[in-house]
Amino acid sequence: MIVNQLALKRQATVLGLLPMAVAVIFGLAVATLLTLVVVPVLCSIAQSLKSGRSRGGN
């Protein structure tokens, strides 16, 4: 009987941590996507706009 109670308590604890685990995994995925894709694209766009302005002024 005690073993069943401990198993149920452990299962409840794991189920309670599941939403936090999902949030951490998706947060890491979004941060990685931003770091590896979005930031370089924005920097490239900013650089092309900056070089386009300097060439247009000459």
C-alpha positions as CSV (number, residue, x, y, z in Angstrom):
1,M,0.0,0.0,0.0
2,I,2.8,2.4,0.8
3,V,4.5,1.7,-2.5
4,N,1.3,2.6,-4.4
5,Q,1.1,5.9,-2.5
6,L,4.7,6.7,-3.3
7,A,4.2,5.8,-6.9
8,L,1.1,8.1,-7.1
9,K,2.9,10.9,-5.4
10,R,5.8,10.6,-7.9
11,Q,3.4,10.5,-10.8
12,A,1.7,13.7,-9.6
13,T,5.1,15.4,-9.2
14,V,6.1,14.5,-12.7
15,L,2.8,15.6,-14.1
16,G,3.2,18.9,-12.2
17,L,6.6,19.5,-13.8
18,L,5.5,18.7,-17.4
19,P,4.3,22.2,-18.2
20,M,7.6,23.7,-17.0
21,A,9.6,21.2,-19.1
22,V,7.6,22.1,-22.2
23,A,8.1,25.8,-21.6
24,V,11.9,25.3,-21.2
25,I,12.2,23.3,-24.3
26,F,10.2,25.7,-26.5
27,G,12.0,28.6,-24.9
28,L,15.4,27.1,-25.9
29,A,14.1,26.4,-29.4
30,V,12.9,30.0,-29.9
31,A,16.1,31.4,-28.5
32,T,18.2,29.3,-30.8
33,L,16.0,30.3,-33.8
34,L,16.4,33.9,-32.9
35,T,20.1,33.7,-32.4
36,L,20.9,31.6,-35.5
37,V,18.4,33.0,-38.0
38,V,16.6,36.3,-37.1
39,V,19.5,38.3,-35.7
40,P,21.9,37.6,-38.7
41,V,19.1,38.4,-41.2
42,L,18.4,41.7,-39.4
43,C,22.1,42.5,-39.3
44,S,22.4,41.8,-43.0
45,I,19.4,44.0,-43.8
46,A,20.8,46.8,-41.7
47,Q,24.2,46.5,-43.3
48,S,22.8,46.6,-46.8
49,L,20.6,49.6,-46.0
50,K,23.7,51.4,-44.5
51,S,25.9,50.6,-47.5
52,G,23.1,51.6,-49.9
53,R,22.8,55.0,-48.3
54,S,26.5,55.7,-48.4
55,R,26.7,54.8,-52.0
56,G,23.7,56.9,-52.9
57,G,25.2,60.0,-51.3
58,N,28.4,59.8,-53.4
